[in-house]
Amino acid sequence: AADPSAVSAVDKAADPSVDTGKISAEDRKTADEAEASHDQVFRDLLDLADTQSRDGDIRSAETIYQLLMKHQKTSTAAQTDLDERIQANKYRDGENRLAKEGYEYAYKIFLELGDYKDSGTKAAECQYLIAGKNMKEKEYRKAVEAYKLCPGYKDADDRLLKAMYTYC
């Protein structure tokens, strides 16, 4: 359990209406120690999430990143590039799903990432692969729709015409 005096000192130090000149040296020291402790826990969790993301445990990493977003209370924690790390984690998830032929889900991830890295190209690649799969399964209408979502990607425009011709 938290030391009530430490919580009180942290609250006083963080409260903009409190004249910091009136905070006792002991309260200031307690607040500084609490902030340092918070920063250490923050860094430890950030390292854990980064490791999980690199190791492919995308969901666990995402959970920790989202938790950390809610607890960027100190100036050190606020300087962390969590937005970039969250996007990189999602991008890895999209790449993993693309590699495992989870094209539909990967497409949604890359679409959500917008202009992060080459997400637009990756989204087009997903649709191109979805369309190719649909062509093999003789699902020409679905292939047409997928090729329409990746204009200019590789030979998608030519394949769209072929799918349209076959479908009609």
Secondary structure, DSSP 8 states (H G I E B T S, - for coil): ---HHHHHHHHHHH-TTS-GGGS-HHHHHHHHHHHHHHHHHHHHHHHHHHHHHHTT-HHHHHHHHHHHHHT--SHHHHTS-HHHHHHHHHHHHHHHHHHTT-HHHHHHHHHHHTTSTTHHHHHHHHHHHHHHHHHHTT-HHHHHHHHHTSTTSTTHHHHHHHHHHHH-
